[in-house]
Amino acid sequence: MIREKTYMKMLSKATVAALAFGFATQAAATEWNVSVWGKPRVFTSHIEKLNELLQEKTGGEFKLAISYGGLSSNKENLDGISIGAFEMAQFCAGYHEDKNPSLTVLELPFIGVNTLEEEVAVSNAVYAHPAVAKDLARWNAKLLMPSPMPQYNIVGTGEVRDTVEKMNGMRVRATGGLGEAFRAVGAVPTSVTATEAYNAMESGVVDTVAFAQHAHFAYRTIDQADWWTGNLNPGTVNCPVVVNMDAYDALSDDERAALDGSIDEAMAHYLAEYGEIFAKWDQVLAEKGVQKVMLSDEELAKFREAAAGPARAAWVEKMSAQGIPAQELIDLVDSTLAGTR
């Protein structure tokens, strides 16, 4: 009986020790909350891949808890990062130009980007500029990686808008620099969020919606469309992934190495996923009976003349007045594109 009590006491101590060890191990694990929106799609595939890579490299000790709209609205993700409400988030510069003015250089119309690889190159170059890092640091945000998107094109209902003249009065969902580009040809841009675009189109609030292909799929605007412009290519939006600076600094050396060392692979996965979107786009247009509209070279030249030069000049003046090295950032985009090619 004494031996049994002694054994039970030893067993109890061992159990307590094991539990304590388990709690300590659990406490040592790092889990970051990540605020995105919509649903898992190619636009978030690099974040999902990053989570896989982090867990592989750290044996599950560093992982991401990715929330699709449960932590914040997409227009408030930068605010959430600033107060440490979550550790990582994705947002689009055009949602709030005043909060991230330096990033909007990447949303200027017709900046000359032709491929996703070029988009990655110019984004990374701009993100690394000290003035841009300082701009985002106001929100306690560190730029981690881009979410490169192809040039936007519009889907629409009713009359085909295949000339600059026909775009006059067109109500279009377009944000940031894209919105200003359409305004320059007489259209009426509105910056409803991506998640609101389908309802805006269905209710007639807008005639057209400007998105990259994946978003036309994800937000079902393609289901409303009668036609789609195949070559308008006025520009795109820039949607970085950022991390809270305090959370980043609190990582162990191994965790930080795992995070930084996984970015390139996560981006490669993203680009491969987009390749599949491109491959099936024309097939989906045919299945849904959506007319592919190609603007003439003459009409495209009219659009560029009306939108590109004036928008760039106005942006330089506005940003320079805020103390941002605007011309330097534009030159950086140009030189990066030249170097990439």
C-alpha positions as CSV (number, residue, x, y, z in Angstrom):
1,M,0.0,0.0,0.0
2,I,2.8,2.4,0.9
3,R,4.6,1.5,-2.3
4,E,1.4,2.2,-4.2
5,K,1.0,5.6,-2.6
6,T,4.6,6.4,-3.3
7,Y,4.2,5.3,-6.9
8,M,1.0,7.4,-7.3
9,K,2.7,10.4,-5.8
10,M,5.6,10.0,-8.2
11,L,3.2,9.5,-11.1
12,S,1.3,12.6,-10.0
13,K,4.5,14.7,-10.0
14,A,5.5,13.3,-13.4
15,T,2.1,14.2,-14.8
16,V,2.3,17.7,-13.4
17,A,5.8,18.1,-14.8
18,A,4.6,16.8,-18.2
19,L,1.7,19.2,-18.2
20,A,3.9,22.1,-17.2
21,F,6.3,21.2,-20.0
22,G,3.4,21.0,-22.4
23,F,2.1,24.4,-21.4
24,A,5.6,25.9,-21.7
25,T,6.0,24.4,-25.1
26,Q,2.6,25.8,-26.1
27,A,3.5,29.2,-24.7
28,A,6.7,29.2,-26.7
29,A,4.8,28.8,-30.0
30,T,4.2,32.0,-32.0
31,E,0.8,32.5,-33.8
32,W,0.2,35.7,-35.7
33,N,-3.3,36.9,-36.6
34,V,-3.6,37.9,-40.2
35,S,-6.4,40.2,-41.5
36,V,-7.5,39.8,-45.1
37,W,-11.0,39.8,-46.7
38,G,-13.2,38.0,-49.2
39,K,-12.3,34.3,-49.4
40,P,-9.1,32.2,-50.1
41,R,-8.1,33.0,-53.7
42,V,-5.1,33.6,-55.8
43,F,-4.9,37.1,-54.3
44,T,-4.2,35.6,-50.9
45,S,-2.3,32.5,-52.1
46,H,1.1,33.9,-51.1
47,I,-0.1,34.4,-47.6
48,E,-1.5,30.9,-47.4
49,K,1.7,29.5,-48.8
50,L,3.8,31.6,-46.4
51,N,1.8,30.0,-43.5
52,E,2.7,26.5,-44.9
53,L,6.4,27.4,-45.2
54,L,6.6,28.9,-41.7
55,Q,5.1,25.8,-40.1
56,E,7.4,23.5,-42.1
57,K,10.5,25.5,-41.2
58,T,9.7,25.9,-37.5
59,G,8.1,22.5,-36.8
60,G,4.8,24.2,-36.3
61,E,6.2,26.7,-33.7
62,F,5.4,29.7,-35.9
63,K,2.1,29.9,-37.8
64,L,-0.5,32.3,-39.2
65,A,-4.1,32.4,-38.2
66,I,-5.6,33.9,-41.4
67,S,-9.0,35.6,-41.0
68,Y,-11.1,36.5,-44.0
69,G,-13.0,39.5,-42.7
70,G,-13.3,38.4,-39.1
71,L,-10.8,40.8,-37.7
72,S,-11.3,44.1,-39.6
73,S,-12.8,45.6,-42.7
74,N,-10.4,45.8,-45.6
75,K,-10.3,49.6,-45.4
76,E,-9.3,49.5,-41.7
77,N,-6.5,46.9,-41.9
78,L,-3.8,49.5,-41.7
79,D,-5.4,51.0,-38.6
80,G,-5.5,47.6,-37.0
81,I,-1.8,47.1,-37.7
82,S,-1.0,50.4,-36.2
83,I,-2.6,49.5,-32.8
84,G,-1.4,45.9,-32.8
85,A,-4.9,44.5,-33.2
86,F,-3.3,41.8,-35.4
87,E,0.2,41.1,-36.6
88,M,-0.2,40.9,-40.4
89,A,-2.6,42.3,-42.9
90,Q,-3.2,43.0,-46.6
91,F,-4.6,46.2,-47.9
92,C,-4.8,48.2,-51.1
93,A,-3.2,51.7,-51.3
94,G,-6.2,53.1,-53.2
95,Y,-8.6,52.4,-50.3
96,H,-7.0,55.3,-48.3
97,E,-4.5,57.4,-50.3
98,D,-4.1,59.8,-47.4
99,K,-2.8,57.0,-45.1
100,N,-0.1,55.7,-47.6
101,P,0.5,58.5,-50.1
102,S,3.9,57.3,-51.2
103,L,2.6,53.9,-52.3
104,T,0.2,55.5,-54.7
105,V,3.0,56.0,-57.3
106,L,2.4,52.4,-58.1
107,E,-1.3,53.1,-58.9
108,L,-0.7,55.8,-61.4
109,P,-2.3,55.1,-64.8
110,F,-0.1,53.7,-67.6
111,I,3.1,53.5,-65.6
112,G,4.3,50.9,-68.1
113,V,4.2,47.6,-66.2
114,N,3.4,44.7,-68.6
115,T,3.8,41.5,-66.5
116,L,3.4,40.3,-63.0
117,E,7.1,39.8,-62.7
118,E,7.6,43.5,-63.5
119,E,4.9,44.4,-61.0
120,V,6.9,42.5,-58.3
121,A,10.1,44.2,-59.2
122,V,8.7,47.8,-59.1
123,S,6.8,47.1,-55.9
124,N,9.8,45.7,-54.1
125,A,11.9,48.7,-55.3
126,V,9.4,51.2,-54.1
127,Y,8.8,49.4,-50.8
128,A,12.6,49.5,-50.1
129,H,12.8,53.3,-50.6
130,P,13.4,55.0,-47.3
131,A,10.6,57.6,-47.8
132,V,8.1,54.8,-48.3
133,A,9.3,52.8,-45.3
134,K,9.0,56.0,-43.3
135,D,5.5,56.6,-44.6
136,L,4.3,53.2,-43.5
137,A,6.2,53.3,-40.2
138,R,3.7,56.0,-39.2
139,W,1.3,53.1,-38.9
140,N,3.8,50.9,-37.2
141,A,3.8,48.9,-40.4
142,K,6.6,47.1,-42.1
143,L,6.1,46.2,-45.8
144,L,6.6,42.5,-46.3
145,M,5.6,41.6,-49.8
146,P,3.4,42.8,-52.7
147,S,0.2,41.1,-54.0
148,P,1.0,41.7,-57.7
149,M,-1.9,42.0,-60.0
150,P,-2.2,42.3,-63.7
151,Q,-3.5,45.4,-65.4
152,Y,-7.1,46.0,-64.7
153,N,-9.8,45.7,-67.3
154,I,-13.5,46.4,-67.0
155,V,-16.5,44.3,-67.3
156,G,-19.8,46.0,-68.1
157,T,-23.5,45.7,-68.8
158,G,-25.4,47.3,-71.6
159,E,-23.7,49.5,-74.1
160,V,-20.1,48.5,-75.0
161,R,-17.7,51.2,-74.0
162,D,-15.1,50.8,-76.7
163,T,-14.3,54.4,-77.3
164,V,-13.2,57.3,-75.1
165,E,-16.3,59.2,-76.1
166,K,-18.5,56.3,-74.9
167,M,-16.8,56.3,-71.5
168,N,-18.1,59.8,-70.9
169,G,-20.6,59.5,-68.1
170,M,-19.9,55.8,-67.5
171,R,-20.2,54.9,-63.8
172,V,-17.2,52.7,-63.0
173,R,-16.0,51.0,-59.8
174,A,-12.3,52.1,-59.8
175,T,-10.1,53.3,-57.0
176,G,-7.0,55.4,-56.6
177,G,-5.1,56.4,-59.7
178,L,-7.4,54.2,-61.9
179,G,-10.4,56.2,-60.7
180,E,-8.6,59.4,-61.7
181,A,-7.7,57.9,-65.1
182,F,-11.4,57.2,-65.8
183,R,-12.4,60.6,-64.5
184,A,-10.0,62.2,-67.0
185,V,-12.1,60.8,-69.9
186,G,-15.4,61.8,-68.4
187,A,-16.4,58.7,-66.5
188,V,-17.7,58.8,-62.9
189,P,-15.5,56.6,-60.6
190,T,-16.7,55.2,-57.3
191,S,-14.5,53.5,-54.8
192,V,-16.8,50.9,-53.4
193,T,-14.8,48.0,-51.9
194,A,-14.2,44.8,-53.8
195,T,-16.8,43.0,-51.6
196,E,-19.4,45.6,-52.5
197,A,-18.8,45.5,-56.3
198,Y,-21.2,42.8,-57.2
199,N,-24.1,44.4,-55.5
200,A,-23.2,47.8,-56.9
201,M,-23.3,46.3,-60.4
202,E,-26.5,44.4,-59.8
203,S,-28.3,47.4,-58.4
204,G,-27.1,49.7,-61.2
205,V,-25.0,51.9,-58.9
206,V,-22.2,51.3,-61.4
207,D,-22.3,50.3,-65.1
208,T,-18.8,48.8,-65.1
209,V,-16.2,47.4,-62.7
210,A,-12.5,47.5,-63.0
211,F,-10.7,44.5,-61.6
212,A,-7.9,42.0,-62.4
213,Q,-9.1,38.7,-63.7
214,H,-9.0,36.9,-60.3
215,A,-11.2,39.5,-58.7
216,H,-13.8,39.3,-61.5
217,F,-13.9,35.5,-60.6
218,A,-13.8,36.0,-56.8
219,Y,-16.4,38.7,-56.6
220,R,-18.6,37.3,-59.4
221,T,-18.7,40.5,-61.4
222,I,-18.1,38.3,-64.4
223,D,-21.5,36.7,-63.8
224,Q,-23.1,40.1,-64.3
225,A,-21.1,41.1,-67.4
226,D,-22.2,41.4,-71.0
227,W,-18.7,42.4,-72.2
228,W,-15.1,42.8,-71.1
229,T,-12.3,44.9,-72.3
230,G,-9.3,42.8,-73.3
231,N,-6.7,45.5,-73.9
232,L,-7.6,48.7,-72.0
233,N,-4.9,48.1,-69.4
234,P,-5.1,51.5,-67.7
235,G,-3.2,50.4,-64.6
236,T,-3.6,48.3,-61.5
237,V,-3.9,48.7,-57.7
238,N,-1.1,48.0,-55.3
239,C,-2.0,45.8,-52.3
240,P,0.9,45.1,-50.0
241,V,1.1,42.6,-47.1
242,V,2.4,44.4,-44.0
243,V,3.4,43.3,-40.5
244,N,3.3,45.1,-37.2
245,M,6.8,46.4,-36.5
246,D,6.7,45.5,-32.9
247,A,5.6,42.0,-33.6
248,Y,8.3,41.6,-36.2
249,D,11.0,42.9,-33.8
250,A,9.7,40.5,-31.1
251,L,10.4,37.4,-33.3
252,S,13.3,35.2,-32.4
253,D,16.2,35.1,-34.8
254,D,15.1,31.7,-36.1
255,E,11.5,32.9,-36.6
256,R,12.6,36.0,-38.4
257,A,14.9,34.0,-40.7
258,A,12.0,31.6,-41.5
259,L,9.7,34.5,-42.3
260,D,12.2,36.5,-44.4
261,G,13.5,33.4,-46.1
262,S,10.0,32.3,-47.2
263,I,9.0,35.4,-49.1
264,D,10.5,34.5,-52.5
265,E,9.0,31.0,-52.5
266,A,5.6,32.3,-51.4
267,M,5.7,34.8,-54.3
268,A,6.8,32.2,-56.8
269,H,3.7,30.2,-55.7
270,Y,1.5,33.2,-56.2
271,L,2.8,33.8,-59.7
272,A,2.2,30.1,-60.6
273,E,-1.4,30.3,-59.3
274,Y,-2.0,33.4,-61.5
275,G,-0.7,31.6,-64.5
276,E,-3.6,29.1,-64.1
277,I,-6.1,32.0,-63.9
278,F,-4.8,33.4,-67.2
279,A,-5.0,30.0,-68.8
280,K,-8.8,29.6,-68.1
281,W,-9.9,33.2,-68.5
282,D,-10.9,33.1,-72.2
283,Q,-12.6,29.8,-71.7
284,V,-14.8,31.3,-68.9
285,L,-15.7,34.3,-71.1
286,A,-16.9,31.9,-73.8
287,E,-18.9,29.8,-71.4
288,K,-20.7,32.8,-69.9
289,G,-21.2,34.4,-73.3
290,V,-19.2,37.5,-72.3
291,Q,-18.1,39.5,-75.4
292,K,-14.4,40.3,-75.5
293,V,-14.0,43.9,-76.6
294,M,-10.7,45.2,-78.0
295,L,-10.1,49.0,-78.2
296,S,-8.4,50.4,-81.3
297,D,-4.9,51.7,-81.0
298,E,-6.3,55.2,-81.7
299,E,-8.7,55.0,-78.8
300,L,-6.0,53.7,-76.5
301,A,-3.7,56.5,-77.4
302,K,-6.5,59.0,-76.7
303,F,-7.0,57.4,-73.2
304,R,-3.3,57.6,-72.4
305,E,-3.0,61.2,-73.6
306,A,-6.0,62.2,-71.5
307,A,-5.0,60.3,-68.3
308,A,-1.3,59.5,-68.0
309,G,0.5,62.8,-68.4
310,P,-1.9,64.9,-66.4
311,A,-2.2,62.3,-63.6
312,R,1.5,62.0,-63.2
313,A,2.1,65.8,-63.1
314,A,-0.7,66.3,-60.6
315,W,0.6,63.4,-58.4
316,V,4.1,64.9,-58.4
317,E,2.8,68.3,-57.4
318,K,0.5,66.9,-54.6
319,M,3.1,64.5,-53.1
320,S,6.0,67.0,-53.3
321,A,3.9,69.4,-51.3
322,Q,3.7,66.7,-48.6
323,G,7.4,66.3,-48.5
324,I,7.5,63.1,-50.4
325,P,10.2,62.7,-53.1
326,A,7.6,62.2,-55.8
327,Q,9.8,62.6,-58.9
328,E,12.4,60.3,-57.3
329,L,9.8,57.6,-56.8
330,I,8.6,57.9,-60.4
331,D,12.2,57.7,-61.6
332,L,12.7,54.6,-59.5
333,V,9.7,52.9,-61.1
334,D,11.1,53.8,-64.6
335,S,14.6,52.7,-63.9
336,T,13.5,49.5,-62.2
337,L,11.4,48.6,-65.3
338,A,14.3,49.3,-67.6
339,G,16.6,47.2,-65.5
340,T,14.1,44.3,-65.2
341,R,13.8,44.2,-69.0
